[in-house]
Amino acid sequence: MAAQATKAIFLVLLSIAVFGSQAALDAHYYDQTCPQADFIVAQTIRNASIFDPKVPARILRMFFHDCFIRGCDASILLDSTPENTAEKDGPPNVSVRAFYVIDDAKAKLERACPHTVSCADIIAMAARDVVTITGGPSWNVLKGRKDGRISKASDTVNLPAPVFNATQLIQSFASRGLEVKDVVALSGGHTLGFSHCSSLVARLHNFSNLHDTDPNMNSEFANLLKKKCPSPNSNGAAGQFLDSTSAQFDNDYYKQIIAGKGVFGSDQALYNDQRTRPIIKSFAKDQNLFFSAFAASMIKLGNVGVSEAGEVRLNCRRVN
């Protein structure tokens, strides 16, 4: 298959009512009120990614972490106040960055279409755009989300952890209306990004009473990681990219898992479970199949917890 075909863009056509959402979303929601919304967000994302190559992975992670807490309501963007510690300051979100990119897109949209485009929709569009500009699929983002008014750091304990086993991951996703295939497809988002030692060091030192290192990890890969994270207390900027082509959205993540080179324990656990292993193998073999599944699962994730309640924030960092 030609190189162009392997990087094909999948346009997923959608109906208005999907996946049991309480609010009906529509790909054409802003056609009359802010027809340039998609263009403004895409241009902002592209410019920011040129300036900072870490932006795509950070925006994609931001979308996941937002939707997994209170649904896709941009609660992850709210700043903490003296009375409340917000989600973005919860332990799992301390490393979520690039909020300034969403601020920039919001400021441009407020000038073009005042008080029209929600911060939640901006994150959803931005997540699509970072995937597309790094070589992955595209899809029609359904829009019409409202921004939430509640954000609590304590809620971040409900995010899937890098030490989860397959059953824990499947249960976590199921509680949000997502299926086993969605677990595997969305985990493929780890094709972009970097992990600090703190998220993987438990696999490298004193793993269990029987093994110092996680036996599911490729031994050469484990030795490489031990050099980067030499002690159980390793932290700071050291770590490991999540696959061997970490700046490009592709199916290498699945190939790495099959080779025993999954960085997170939760990634490798998916290959050790009979419910998820066949899906991993199919995605590793066929990148177009992965792209199609990822786009469909991102649409489903983007509808988690969507309701009519909320507002359109004027500033994504605070409620109106």
The 8 nearest C-alpha neighbors of each residue, nearest first, counted from 0:
[[1, 4, 2, 5, 3, 6, 287, 7],
 [0, 2, 4, 3, 5, 6, 7, 287],
 [3, 1, 5, 4, 6, 0, 7, 134],
 [4, 2, 6, 1, 5, 7, 0, 8],
 [3, 5, 7, 1, 6, 2, 0, 287],
 [6, 4, 2, 7, 3, 287, 1, 286],
 [7, 5, 3, 4, 134, 8, 2, 135],
 [8, 6, 4, 5, 3, 9, 136, 287],
 [7, 9, 136, 137, 10, 6, 135, 131],
 [8, 10, 136, 137, 11, 291, 7, 138],
 [11, 9, 138, 137, 12, 8, 139, 136],
 [10, 12, 138, 139, 9, 13, 295, 294],
 [13, 11, 10, 139, 14, 138, 26, 9],
 [14, 12, 11, 15, 139, 26, 141, 17],
 [13, 15, 16, 17, 12, 25, 26, 24],
 [14, 16, 25, 24, 23, 17, 13, 26],
 [15, 17, 23, 14, 24, 18, 20, 19],
 [18, 16, 19, 20, 15, 14, 23, 302],
 [17, 19, 20, 299, 302, 16, 176, 303],
 [18, 20, 17, 21, 16, 302, 22, 303],
 [21, 19, 22, 18, 305, 302, 17, 23],
 [20, 22, 306, 305, 19, 23, 307, 304],
 [23, 21, 306, 20, 307, 305, 24, 144],
 [22, 24, 16, 15, 20, 21, 25, 17],
 [25, 23, 142, 143, 141, 15, 22, 16],
 [24, 26, 141, 15, 28, 142, 27, 143],
 [25, 27, 141, 140, 142, 28, 139, 24],
 [28, 26, 30, 25, 29, 142, 141, 31],
 [27, 29, 25, 26, 142, 30, 143, 24],
 [30, 28, 33, 32, 31, 27, 34, 36],
 [29, 31, 34, 27, 28, 33, 32, 35],
 [32, 30, 29, 33, 34, 28, 27, 35],
 [31, 33, 29, 30, 34, 112, 115, 28],
 [34, 32, 29, 35, 36, 112, 31, 30],
 [33, 35, 30, 29, 36, 31, 32, 37],
 [34, 36, 38, 33, 37, 39, 30, 111],
 [37, 35, 39, 38, 33, 34, 40, 108],
 [38, 36, 40, 39, 35, 41, 124, 34],
 [37, 39, 41, 35, 36, 40, 42, 43],
 [40, 38, 36, 42, 41, 37, 35, 43],
 [39, 41, 43, 37, 42, 38, 104, 44],
 [42, 40, 38, 44, 43, 39, 128, 37],
 [43, 41, 45, 39, 44, 40, 38, 46],
 [44, 42, 40, 46, 41, 45, 104, 47],
 [45, 43, 41, 47, 42, 46, 48, 40],
 [44, 46, 42, 48, 47, 43, 41, 49],
 [45, 47, 49, 43, 48, 44, 42, 50],
 [48, 46, 50, 44, 49, 45, 51, 43],
 [49, 47, 51, 52, 45, 54, 50, 46],
 [50, 48, 46, 47, 51, 52, 45, 44],
 [49, 51, 47, 48, 46, 52, 54, 45],
 [50, 52, 48, 53, 49, 54, 47, 46],
 [53, 51, 48, 54, 49, 50, 55, 246],
 [54, 52, 51, 55, 56, 57, 48, 192],
 [53, 55, 57, 48, 52, 56, 51, 58],
 [56, 54, 129, 58, 57, 53, 59, 48],
 [57, 55, 192, 191, 59, 58, 54, 53],
 [58, 56, 54, 60, 55, 59, 96, 61],
 [59, 57, 61, 55, 60, 56, 126, 54],
 [58, 60, 126, 56, 62, 61, 57, 55],
 [61, 59, 63, 57, 62, 58, 64, 56],
 [60, 62, 58, 64, 59, 63, 65, 57],
 [61, 63, 65, 59, 60, 64, 122, 66],
 [64, 62, 60, 66, 65, 61, 67, 59],
 [63, 65, 61, 67, 62, 66, 60, 68],
 [66, 64, 62, 75, 63, 67, 71, 68],
 [65, 67, 71, 70, 63, 68, 64, 62],
 [66, 68, 64, 65, 70, 63, 69, 158],
 [67, 69, 66, 70, 65, 154, 64, 155],
 [70, 68, 66, 67, 304, 71, 72, 65],
 [69, 71, 304, 66, 303, 68, 72, 67],
 [70, 72, 66, 65, 73, 119, 301, 303],
 [71, 73, 146, 119, 147, 74, 70, 145],
 [74, 72, 119, 75, 76, 146, 118, 71],
 [73, 75, 150, 76, 72, 77, 147, 149],
 [74, 76, 73, 65, 86, 87, 77, 150],
 [77, 75, 74, 316, 73, 315, 78, 87],
 [78, 76, 316, 317, 74, 75, 315, 85],
 [79, 77, 316, 85, 317, 76, 80, 87],
 [78, 80, 85, 84, 83, 77, 81, 88],
 [79, 81, 83, 82, 84, 78, 85, 77],
 [82, 80, 83, 79, 84, 78, 85, 151],
 [81, 83, 80, 84, 79, 85, 151, 78],
 [84, 82, 80, 79, 81, 85, 151, 150],
 [83, 85, 79, 152, 151, 80, 88, 86],
 [84, 86, 151, 79, 152, 150, 87, 88],
 [87, 85, 152, 151, 89, 88, 75, 150],
 [86, 88, 92, 75, 85, 89, 93, 76],
 [87, 89, 86, 93, 85, 152, 92, 90],
 [88, 90, 152, 86, 92, 87, 91, 155],
 [89, 91, 92, 93, 88, 155, 152, 94],
 [92, 90, 89, 93, 155, 94, 158, 156],
 [93, 91, 95, 87, 94, 89, 90, 88],
 [92, 94, 90, 88, 95, 91, 89, 87],
 [93, 95, 92, 96, 91, 90, 57, 87],
 [96, 94, 92, 93, 57, 61, 60, 97],
 [95, 97, 98, 57, 94, 58, 61, 93],
 [98, 96, 99, 100, 54, 57, 58, 95],
 [97, 99, 100, 101, 96, 102, 76, 58],
 [98, 100, 102, 97, 101, 103, 96, 104],
 [101, 99, 103, 102, 98, 97, 104, 47],
 [100, 102, 104, 103, 98, 99, 105, 121],
 [103, 101, 99, 105, 100, 104, 106, 98],
 [104, 102, 100, 106, 101, 105, 99, 107],
 [105, 103, 101, 107, 106, 102, 40, 43],
 [104, 106, 108, 102, 103, 107, 109, 101],
 [107, 105, 109, 103, 108, 104, 102, 110],
 [108, 106, 110, 104, 105, 109, 111, 103],
 [109, 107, 111, 105, 110, 106, 112, 104],
 [108, 110, 113, 106, 112, 107, 111, 105],
 [109, 111, 107, 108, 112, 113, 106, 105],
 [110, 112, 108, 109, 107, 113, 33, 35],
 [111, 113, 109, 108, 33, 110, 115, 114],
 [114, 112, 109, 115, 110, 111, 108, 116],
 [115, 113, 313, 109, 116, 311, 112, 312],
 [114, 116, 113, 112, 117, 311, 32, 33],
 [117, 115, 114, 118, 311, 120, 108, 121],
 [118, 116, 311, 120, 119, 145, 146, 312],
 [117, 119, 121, 120, 315, 73, 146, 122],
 [120, 118, 73, 72, 117, 122, 121, 146],
 [119, 121, 123, 117, 118, 122, 142, 144],
 [120, 122, 118, 124, 119, 123, 125, 117],
 [123, 121, 125, 119, 120, 124, 126, 62],
 [124, 122, 120, 126, 121, 125, 119, 127],
 [125, 123, 121, 127, 126, 122, 120, 140],
 [124, 126, 128, 122, 127, 123, 121, 129],
 [127, 125, 59, 123, 129, 128, 124, 58],
 [126, 128, 124, 125, 130, 129, 137, 131],
 [127, 129, 125, 131, 130, 126, 41, 132],
 [130, 128, 55, 132, 126, 131, 127, 125],
 [131, 129, 135, 128, 127, 133, 132, 248],
 [130, 132, 135, 128, 134, 133, 136, 129],
 [131, 133, 129, 134, 130, 128, 135, 45],
 [134, 132, 247, 248, 131, 130, 135, 129],
 [135, 133, 248, 131, 132, 247, 6, 130],
 [134, 136, 131, 248, 130, 133, 249, 290],
 [137, 135, 8, 9, 131, 290, 130, 294],
 [136, 138, 131, 8, 9, 10, 127, 135],
 [139, 137, 10, 11, 140, 294, 9, 136],
 [138, 140, 26, 11, 141, 10, 12, 137],
 [141, 139, 26, 138, 142, 124, 123, 298],
 [140, 142, 26, 25, 24, 139, 143, 27],
 [143, 141, 24, 25, 26, 28, 144, 120],
 [142, 144, 24, 28, 145, 25, 120, 141],
 [145, 143, 142, 120, 119, 305, 117, 146],
 [144, 146, 309, 310, 311, 117, 72, 147],
 [147, 145, 72, 310, 309, 311, 73, 119],
 [146, 148, 309, 72, 74, 149, 73, 145],
 [147, 149, 318, 309, 146, 150, 74, 310],
 [150, 148, 147, 74, 151, 85, 77, 69],
 [149, 151, 85, 74, 86, 77, 148, 152],
 [152, 150, 85, 86, 153, 154, 84, 149],
 [153, 151, 86, 89, 85, 154, 84, 155],
 [152, 154, 151, 155, 156, 89, 86, 84],
 [155, 153, 152, 156, 151, 157, 68, 86],
 [154, 156, 157, 153, 158, 152, 89, 86],
 [157, 155, 154, 158, 153, 91, 159, 152],
 [156, 158, 155, 154, 159, 68, 67, 171],
 [157, 159, 155, 156, 160, 67, 68, 64],
 [160, 158, 157, 168, 171, 161, 163, 167],
 [159, 161, 162, 163, 158, 265, 168, 91],
 [162, 160, 265, 263, 163, 264, 198, 159],
 [161, 163, 264, 265, 160, 164, 263, 198],
 [164, 162, 265, 160, 161, 167, 168, 165],
 [163, 165, 167, 268, 265, 166, 168, 162],
 [166, 164, 168, 269, 167, 268, 169, 272],
 [167, 165, 169, 168, 164, 170, 163, 171],
 [168, 166, 170, 164, 165, 169, 163, 171],
 [167, 169, 165, 171, 166, 170, 163, 172],
 [168, 170, 166, 172, 171, 167, 173, 165],
 [171, 169, 173, 167, 168, 172, 166, 174],
 [172, 170, 168, 174, 169, 173, 167, 159],
 [171, 173, 177, 169, 175, 174, 170, 168],
 [174, 172, 177, 176, 170, 175, 171, 178],
 [175, 173, 171, 172, 176, 170, 177, 169],
 [174, 176, 173, 172, 177, 303, 171, 67],
 [177, 175, 173, 174, 172, 178, 303, 18],
 [176, 178, 173, 172, 175, 181, 179, 182],
 [179, 177, 181, 180, 173, 182, 176, 172],
 [180, 178, 182, 181, 169, 183, 177, 275],
 [179, 181, 183, 182, 178, 184, 278, 275],
 [182, 180, 184, 178, 179, 296, 183, 185],
 [183, 181, 179, 180, 185, 184, 186, 178],
 [182, 184, 186, 180, 181, 185, 187, 179],
 [183, 185, 181, 293, 187, 186, 182, 292],
 [186, 184, 187, 182, 188, 183, 181, 293],
 [187, 185, 183, 188, 184, 189, 182, 266],
 [186, 188, 189, 185, 184, 190, 252, 183],
 [187, 189, 186, 190, 185, 191, 59, 184],
 [190, 188, 191, 187, 186, 241, 192, 252],
 [189, 191, 252, 188, 187, 245, 242, 248],
 [192, 190, 245, 189, 56, 246, 188, 248],
 [191, 193, 56, 245, 241, 240, 189, 190],
 [192, 194, 240, 241, 239, 195, 238, 191],
 [195, 193, 239, 238, 240, 198, 196, 241],
 [196, 194, 238, 197, 237, 198, 236, 239],
 [195, 197, 238, 199, 200, 234, 198, 228],
 [196, 198, 195, 234, 200, 199, 233, 201],
 [199, 197, 196, 195, 200, 194, 161, 263],
 [200, 198, 196, 201, 197, 202, 263, 262],
 [199, 201, 203, 202, 196, 197, 231, 198],
 [200, 202, 203, 199, 204, 206, 231, 205],
 [203, 201, 213, 200, 206, 212, 199, 204],
 [202, 204, 212, 200, 201, 225, 213, 206],
 [203, 205, 211, 206, 212, 201, 231, 202],
 [206, 204, 211, 207, 212, 210, 203, 201],
 [205, 207, 211, 212, 204, 202, 210, 213],
 [208, 206, 210, 209, 205, 211, 212, 213],
 [207, 209, 210, 206, 205, 211, 212, 204],
 [210, 208, 207, 211, 206, 205, 212, 214],
 [211, 209, 207, 212, 206, 208, 213, 214],
 [210, 212, 205, 206, 204, 207, 203, 213],
 [213, 211, 203, 206, 210, 204, 202, 214],
 [212, 214, 202, 215, 216, 206, 203, 210],
 [215, 213, 216, 212, 210, 217, 218, 211],
 [216, 214, 213, 259, 217, 267, 268, 271],
 [217, 215, 259, 214, 213, 218, 260, 221],
 [216, 218, 259, 220, 219, 260, 221, 215],
 [219, 217, 221, 220, 216, 222, 214, 259],
 [220, 218, 222, 221, 217, 223, 216, 224],
 [219, 221, 223, 217, 218, 222, 224, 260],
 [222, 220, 218, 224, 219, 223, 217, 225],
 [221, 223, 225, 219, 220, 224, 218, 226],
 [224, 222, 220, 226, 221, 225, 219, 227],
 [223, 225, 227, 221, 226, 222, 228, 220],
 [226, 224, 228, 229, 222, 227, 223, 221],
 [225, 227, 229, 224, 223, 228, 222, 221],
 [226, 228, 224, 225, 229, 238, 237, 223],
 [227, 229, 225, 233, 226, 196, 230, 224],
 [230, 228, 225, 226, 227, 233, 231, 224],
 [229, 231, 233, 232, 228, 204, 225, 200],
 [232, 230, 233, 204, 200, 201, 229, 228],
 [231, 233, 230, 234, 197, 200, 229, 228],
 [234, 232, 230, 228, 231, 196, 229, 197],
 [235, 233, 196, 197, 232, 237, 236, 195],
 [234, 236, 237, 233, 195, 196, 197, 238],
 [235, 237, 195, 238, 234, 196, 194, 233],
 [238, 236, 235, 195, 196, 227, 234, 228],
 [239, 237, 195, 196, 194, 227, 236, 228],
 [238, 240, 194, 193, 241, 195, 237, 224],
 [239, 241, 193, 242, 192, 245, 194, 243],
 [242, 240, 193, 192, 262, 189, 190, 245],
 [241, 243, 245, 252, 244, 240, 190, 251],
 [242, 244, 245, 251, 240, 241, 252, 255],
 [245, 243, 242, 247, 246, 251, 190, 248],
 [244, 246, 191, 242, 247, 192, 190, 243],
 [245, 247, 244, 191, 248, 133, 192, 52],
 [248, 246, 133, 245, 244, 249, 134, 191],
 [247, 249, 135, 134, 133, 190, 191, 130],
 [250, 248, 251, 247, 135, 190, 286, 134],
 [251, 249, 252, 286, 253, 283, 282, 289],
 [250, 252, 254, 253, 249, 255, 242, 190],
 [253, 251, 190, 255, 242, 250, 254, 187],
 [254, 252, 283, 256, 255, 251, 250, 279],
 [255, 253, 251, 257, 283, 256, 252, 258],
 [254, 256, 260, 258, 252, 253, 257, 261],
 [257, 255, 261, 259, 253, 260, 258, 254],
 [256, 258, 254, 259, 255, 253, 270, 260],
 [259, 257, 255, 256, 260, 254, 217, 261],
 [260, 258, 217, 216, 256, 257, 261, 215],
 [259, 261, 255, 256, 258, 217, 216, 262],
 [260, 262, 256, 267, 266, 263, 259, 255],
 [263, 261, 241, 260, 264, 199, 266, 267],
 [264, 262, 266, 265, 161, 261, 199, 267],
 [263, 265, 162, 267, 266, 161, 268, 262],
 [264, 266, 163, 268, 161, 263, 162, 164],
 [267, 265, 263, 264, 268, 261, 269, 262],
 [266, 268, 261, 264, 269, 270, 265, 256],
 [267, 269, 265, 271, 270, 266, 164, 165],
 [270, 268, 267, 165, 271, 272, 275, 266],
 [271, 269, 276, 268, 267, 272, 275, 256],
 [270, 272, 268, 269, 276, 273, 267, 275],
 [271, 273, 274, 269, 270, 275, 276, 165],
 [272, 274, 276, 275, 271, 277, 270, 269],
 [275, 273, 272, 276, 277, 179, 278, 269],
 [274, 276, 278, 273, 269, 272, 277, 279],
 [275, 277, 270, 279, 273, 278, 272, 274],
 [278, 276, 280, 279, 275, 281, 273, 274],
 [279, 277, 281, 280, 275, 276, 282, 183],
 [280, 278, 276, 282, 277, 281, 253, 283],
 [279, 281, 283, 277, 278, 282, 284, 276],
 [280, 282, 278, 284, 279, 283, 285, 277],
 [283, 281, 289, 285, 279, 284, 280, 286],
 [284, 282, 253, 280, 254, 281, 285, 250],
 [283, 285, 281, 282, 280, 286, 254, 250],
 [284, 286, 282, 288, 287, 283, 281, 289],
 [287, 285, 289, 288, 250, 282, 290, 284],
 [286, 288, 290, 289, 285, 291, 5, 7],
 [287, 289, 291, 285, 286, 290, 282, 292],
 [290, 288, 282, 286, 292, 287, 291, 293],
 [291, 289, 287, 293, 288, 292, 136, 286],
 [290, 292, 288, 294, 289, 293, 287, 9],
 [293, 291, 289, 295, 290, 294, 184, 296],
 [292, 294, 184, 296, 290, 295, 291, 289],
 [293, 295, 297, 291, 296, 292, 138, 290],
 [294, 296, 292, 298, 293, 297, 291, 299],
 [297, 295, 299, 293, 298, 181, 294, 300],
 [298, 296, 300, 294, 299, 295, 301, 293],
 [297, 299, 301, 295, 296, 300, 294, 302],
 [300, 298, 296, 302, 301, 297, 295, 18],
 [301, 299, 297, 302, 303, 298, 296, 66],
 [300, 302, 298, 299, 303, 297, 71, 123],
 [301, 303, 300, 299, 305, 20, 304, 298],
 [304, 302, 70, 300, 305, 301, 71, 66],
 [303, 305, 70, 302, 71, 306, 69, 20],
 [304, 306, 302, 303, 20, 22, 21, 70],
 [307, 305, 22, 21, 308, 304, 20, 144],
 [306, 308, 22, 309, 145, 21, 305, 144],
 [309, 307, 306, 145, 310, 147, 146, 305],
 [310, 308, 147, 145, 146, 307, 148, 311],
 [309, 311, 146, 145, 312, 147, 308, 117],
 [310, 312, 117, 146, 145, 114, 313, 116],
 [313, 311, 314, 319, 315, 310, 318, 117],
 [312, 314, 114, 315, 319, 311, 109, 318],
 [313, 315, 312, 316, 317, 318, 105, 319],
 [314, 316, 317, 312, 118, 76, 313, 77],
 [317, 315, 77, 78, 76, 314, 318, 102],
 [318, 316, 77, 315, 314, 78, 319, 312],
 [317, 319, 148, 312, 316, 314, 315, 77],
 [318, 312, 317, 313, 314, 310, 311, 148]]
